[in-house]
Amino acid sequence: MFHHILMPLDGSSLAEASISCTLAFARAFNTRVTLLRVMEKSEQVDCLQPIDPLDWSMCKMEAGTYLKELHSRFAAEGIETESVLKEGEPARRILETLQERNIDLIVVSSHGRSGPSRWHAGSVARKIASRARTSLMILRSFRQEAPSQDDASDNNGGHPSGRFRFKKILVPLDGSRRSEYVLAPATTLTQFHDAELVFAHVAARPEMPRWTQPTPEDMELSDRIVKRNLEEMQQHLDAILFRLSVRARIRLESADDAAIRLHELEREENPDLVIISAHGYSGSSKWTCGSVANTFVEYGAAPLLMVQDFPGERIETTEAESTAAEKKGH
């Protein structure tokens, strides 16, 4: 599960959209939180001009005050919190902090100081997703509606009035054991927020030779394979629901392209949160996440929790990282 959350902030209102969510996660998983403010020189009005030391010192004091105020807000909720102020390129300093403090979940806004763009994830969020080697929560700053706020206090103390709440959680599963790494956090969040859980599985049709026309026998075999896969998955998901004892629905589909259909299901269900494992059947540690999970980082519209199923040290270092490390060592 999660024990230590990192919340990077750049002082913008878009980045601050992650505050309520981080508070909710910290309460649900009883974690500690590190608040990180990274200051970069390009924040100045004209980054081409020399930075005035006095102005920069004032900016750092303001950032420190900002972190103290946030620290007090988290402390008032009974959450163990520390504040860190760094200077430099945001993505690099965020990844640096991950290693220094043994973080197992990052909560970020899809966009920050640079503002919304045509991409579903801004440059910093995408850099983090590609190299973080840990679980990642991305909140979509371009969504008009925010996840629900409770209208009344819960008698069980789960989520008092006005607190951040997920009402519907979509969990794509491909039938592999790796994809089920999400079950523990999904169950915790579903119970804590009294949410509806939707399991989604898309059985992809077997690939046919592209240079020949499928015969009726080919199509019949394909249909039988898909039908068998759906029947097996139905039984498997029924067993999972019986074991978890949560309020849930199952959506079983077939399609030529599983990723495309999953994104269509996301639009149809309009969940408050999508939870997906970083890797599925492919199970390759060459990349921080597999192809389907990456499509949700790049193109998903709902808030996303990508659960890392590999220990960080198992994920391969890229050639660019190795080269940079070698040059730094000289």
C-alpha distance (Angstrom), angle and dihedral (degrees) to the residues before:
residue distance angle dihedral
M1 . . .
F2 3.81 . .
H3 3.81 124.0 .
H4 3.81 106.1 159.6
I5 3.82 126.5 32.9
L6 3.79 125.7 -163.6
M7 3.81 117.6 -155.2
P8 3.82 112.8 -171.8
L9 3.82 115.5 -159.8
D10 3.79 133.2 -175.1
G11 3.80 97.7 -170.8
S12 3.82 94.3 -102.5
S13 3.80 124.5 127.2
L14 3.82 89.7 -123.4
A15 3.79 92.2 57.0
E16 3.80 90.2 46.8
A17 3.81 88.8 63.8
S18 3.81 85.1 84.6
I19 3.81 94.5 61.9
S20 3.82 98.6 81.6
C21 3.79 91.6 43.6
T22 3.80 92.3 49.8
L23 3.80 90.2 50.8
A24 3.81 89.5 51.4
F25 3.81 92.5 48.9
A26 3.81 92.4 46.9
R27 3.80 90.5 52.5
A28 3.81 94.4 44.8
F29 3.82 95.1 49.0
N30 3.82 98.4 28.1
T31 3.81 91.6 -126.2
R32 3.76 135.4 154.9
V33 3.80 120.5 -116.1
T34 3.79 134.6 -141.3
L35 3.80 115.0 -156.7
L36 3.79 111.1 -152.9
R37 3.81 125.7 -166.6
V38 3.81 114.0 -174.8
M39 3.79 115.9 -167.0
E40 3.79 119.3 -158.7
K41 3.78 128.7 -172.5
S42 3.81 92.2 -122.2
E43 3.81 88.0 71.2
Q44 3.79 86.8 78.8
V45 3.81 117.0 95.5
D46 3.80 93.8 -112.1
C47 3.78 111.1 22.4
L48 3.81 90.7 -177.8
Q49 3.80 90.9 69.2
P50 3.82 122.2 75.9
I51 3.80 112.6 -89.7
D52 3.79 113.1 -111.2
P53 3.85 106.2 -126.4
L54 3.79 92.0 -142.3
D55 3.81 92.7 50.8
W56 3.79 90.6 47.7
S57 3.79 91.2 49.3
M58 3.81 90.0 51.9
C59 3.80 90.7 49.4
K60 3.80 90.0 52.7
M61 3.80 91.0 50.0
E62 3.81 90.6 51.4
A63 3.80 90.6 48.8
G64 3.80 90.3 49.8
T65 3.81 90.9 51.2
Y66 3.80 89.5 48.4
L67 3.81 90.8 54.0
K68 3.81 92.1 47.5
E69 3.80 90.8 54.4
L70 3.79 91.5 50.1
H71 3.79 90.7 45.4
S72 3.81 89.3 55.9
R73 3.81 90.9 50.1
F74 3.82 91.7 54.4
A75 3.80 92.7 42.3
A76 3.82 89.4 54.0
E77 3.82 86.8 60.4
G78 3.80 90.7 53.5
I79 3.82 93.0 -109.3
E80 3.80 119.7 145.1
T81 3.80 104.3 -122.2
E82 3.78 140.4 175.5
S83 3.80 129.1 -172.2
V84 3.79 125.9 -141.1
L85 3.81 126.9 -171.1
K86 3.81 118.5 -165.2
E87 3.79 138.4 168.5
G88 3.78 126.8 -138.6
E89 3.78 142.3 50.5
P90 3.84 107.1 -9.9
A91 3.83 101.7 -135.6
R92 3.81 92.2 46.5
R93 3.80 93.6 48.9
I94 3.82 91.5 46.1
L95 3.82 91.9 52.9
E96 3.80 89.1 45.3
T97 3.80 90.7 54.2
L98 3.81 90.8 49.6
Q99 3.78 90.5 61.1
E100 3.79 95.4 41.8
R101 3.80 96.3 52.4
N102 3.80 105.1 31.1
I103 3.82 94.5 -117.5
D104 3.81 118.1 -172.4
L105 3.83 100.0 -177.5
I106 3.81 132.3 34.7
V107 3.81 120.0 -163.9
V108 3.81 113.5 -161.6
S109 3.77 139.6 162.2
S110 3.81 114.3 -117.8
H111 3.82 88.9 -124.7
G112 3.77 134.5 21.3
R113 3.78 138.4 167.2
S114 3.82 93.7 -10.7
G115 3.82 89.0 60.7
P116 3.82 132.5 -135.6
S117 3.78 118.4 -30.6
R118 3.78 140.1 179.5
W119 3.81 89.5 -86.7
H120 3.81 123.5 85.4
A121 3.80 88.7 -134.6
G122 3.79 127.3 33.6
S123 3.79 124.8 -128.5
V124 3.82 96.2 -93.5
A125 3.82 93.7 48.1
R126 3.81 90.8 48.0
K127 3.82 92.9 49.1
I128 3.79 90.4 50.3
A129 3.81 92.3 48.2
S130 3.81 91.7 51.0
R131 3.82 97.5 51.0
A132 3.82 110.6 14.3
R133 3.85 96.5 100.1
T134 3.80 89.8 -156.9
S135 3.80 139.4 82.7
L136 3.79 114.3 -67.7
M137 3.80 135.3 -159.0
I138 3.81 116.7 -161.7
L139 3.81 119.9 -169.5
R140 3.80 114.3 -159.7
S141 3.79 108.8 -127.2
F142 3.83 92.0 -169.2
R143 3.80 94.6 63.1
Q144 3.79 112.1 108.0
E145 3.79 95.3 -148.7
A146 3.78 123.3 55.5
P147 3.81 123.7 -147.6
S148 3.78 110.5 -80.3
Q149 3.77 127.8 -78.1
D150 3.79 116.0 -144.2
D151 3.77 115.6 -106.6
A152 3.77 95.8 -155.2
S153 3.78 140.1 20.5
D154 3.78 118.6 -88.6
N155 3.81 113.7 -123.6
N156 3.80 89.4 -140.7
G157 3.78 92.8 53.8
G158 3.82 92.9 -118.3
H159 3.78 97.5 131.4
P160 3.82 120.1 -5.9
S161 3.78 123.3 -149.8
G162 3.77 116.4 -57.2
R163 3.81 96.6 15.4
F164 3.77 124.9 135.1
R165 3.80 112.3 -92.8
F166 3.81 139.4 -179.4
K167 3.80 113.9 -143.8
K168 3.82 100.4 -179.6
I169 3.81 128.2 26.7
L170 3.81 122.6 -168.8
V171 3.82 117.3 -154.7
P172 3.84 118.0 -172.3
L173 3.82 113.2 -155.9
D174 3.80 126.7 -176.0
G175 3.81 97.1 -166.5
S176 3.81 95.2 -101.4
R177 3.80 124.4 121.5
R178 3.79 90.0 -122.1
S179 3.79 92.6 58.3
E180 3.81 88.0 57.2
Y181 3.81 93.2 63.9
V182 3.79 83.3 95.3
L183 3.81 95.3 63.6
A184 3.82 96.6 86.1
P185 3.84 97.4 50.8
A186 3.82 91.3 37.9
T187 3.80 90.8 54.3
T188 3.81 92.8 46.5
L189 3.81 92.9 50.7
T190 3.82 92.9 43.2
Q191 3.79 92.1 53.2
F192 3.81 95.4 40.8
H193 3.81 93.7 50.1
D194 3.82 96.2 32.4
A195 3.80 86.0 -125.4
E196 3.79 133.0 165.7
L197 3.79 112.7 -109.4
V198 3.81 119.7 -148.1
F199 3.81 118.5 -166.8
A200 3.81 112.6 -158.5
H201 3.78 126.4 -166.3
V202 3.79 126.3 173.9
A203 3.79 118.4 -165.6
A204 3.79 107.5 -150.0
R205 3.78 117.6 -143.8
P206 3.82 113.4 -112.9
E207 3.79 113.8 -97.8
M208 3.77 116.0 -102.9
P209 3.83 125.9 -155.5
R210 3.78 103.3 -82.7
W211 3.79 95.9 -148.3
T212 3.82 95.9 59.7
Q213 3.80 134.2 55.7
P214 3.84 111.7 -109.1
T215 3.79 112.5 -112.7
P216 3.82 122.8 -132.6
E217 3.82 87.0 -104.6
D218 3.83 90.0 54.4
M219 3.80 91.7 51.3
E220 3.80 92.2 46.8
L221 3.81 90.7 51.4
S222 3.81 90.6 47.6
D223 3.82 91.2 51.0
R224 3.80 91.5 49.4
I225 3.80 92.2 50.5
V226 3.81 92.4 49.4
K227 3.81 91.7 46.6
R228 3.80 91.2 49.9
N229 3.81 92.0 48.4
L230 3.81 91.9 50.4
E231 3.81 92.8 48.2
E232 3.80 91.8 49.7
M233 3.81 92.1 46.6
Q234 3.81 91.7 48.9
Q235 3.80 90.4 55.8
H236 3.80 91.7 45.2
L237 3.81 93.9 49.9
D238 3.81 91.8 45.5
A239 3.82 88.0 55.9
I240 3.82 91.0 48.9
L241 3.82 92.3 50.7
F242 3.81 91.3 48.5
R243 3.80 89.9 52.2
L244 3.80 96.4 45.1
S245 3.81 97.6 44.1
V246 3.82 94.8 -152.3
R247 3.80 133.0 137.2
A248 3.79 102.7 -94.6
R249 3.79 148.4 147.7
I250 3.79 130.9 -151.6
R251 3.79 125.4 -137.6
L252 3.80 114.9 -167.6
E253 3.79 117.9 -175.7
S254 3.79 140.4 165.0
A255 3.79 125.4 -144.5
D256 3.77 143.0 153.5
D257 3.83 89.3 -114.2
A258 3.81 116.8 33.8
A259 3.83 95.5 -165.5
I260 3.79 93.4 53.7
R261 3.81 92.3 49.1
L262 3.82 91.6 47.9
H263 3.80 90.2 55.6
E264 3.80 89.5 48.9
L265 3.81 88.6 52.5
E266 3.79 89.2 50.9
R267 3.80 89.7 56.7
E268 3.82 92.3 45.2
E269 3.80 95.4 48.6
N270 3.83 95.5 37.0
P271 3.84 93.0 -157.2
D272 3.79 125.7 -166.4
L273 3.80 88.5 -132.3
V274 3.81 139.4 15.0
I275 3.81 116.4 -153.7
I276 3.80 116.7 -165.4
S277 3.79 135.5 164.5
A278 3.80 115.2 -113.8
H279 3.82 90.0 -126.4
G280 3.79 134.9 26.7
Y281 3.78 133.8 172.7
S282 3.80 94.0 -20.9
G283 3.81 89.6 61.0
S284 3.80 92.3 -173.0
S285 3.79 117.8 160.7
K286 3.80 90.8 -162.7
W287 3.82 90.8 95.8
T288 3.80 132.7 34.4
C289 3.81 89.1 -118.7
G290 3.78 139.0 11.1
S291 3.78 127.3 -110.9
V292 3.82 98.1 -92.3
A293 3.82 94.1 47.2
N294 3.80 88.9 47.9
T295 3.82 91.5 55.4
F296 3.81 88.4 57.9
V297 3.82 90.6 50.7
E298 3.79 92.3 48.9
Y299 3.79 102.8 33.4
G300 3.80 109.1 15.1
A301 3.80 117.3 119.3
A302 3.81 99.9 -163.5
P303 3.81 125.2 71.7
L304 3.80 107.8 -82.4
L305 3.78 133.7 -145.7
M306 3.81 109.6 -169.1
V307 3.80 109.9 -168.9
Q308 3.80 114.2 -150.2
D309 3.82 109.7 -134.6
F310 3.83 97.0 -176.0
P311 3.82 126.1 71.6
G312 3.81 107.6 -111.0
E313 3.80 93.4 -114.8
R314 3.82 90.8 57.6
I315 3.81 93.9 60.9
E316 3.78 111.8 92.2
T317 3.79 122.2 -112.6
T318 3.79 114.1 -118.6
E319 3.79 122.2 -123.1
A320 3.81 89.7 -112.9
E321 3.83 91.2 53.8
S322 3.81 92.3 47.5
T323 3.80 92.1 49.5
A324 3.80 92.2 48.0
A325 3.80 91.4 49.1
E326 3.82 91.6 50.3
K327 3.79 92.8 50.6
K328 3.81 91.2 47.7
G329 3.79 90.3 53.0
H330 3.82 93.5 56.4
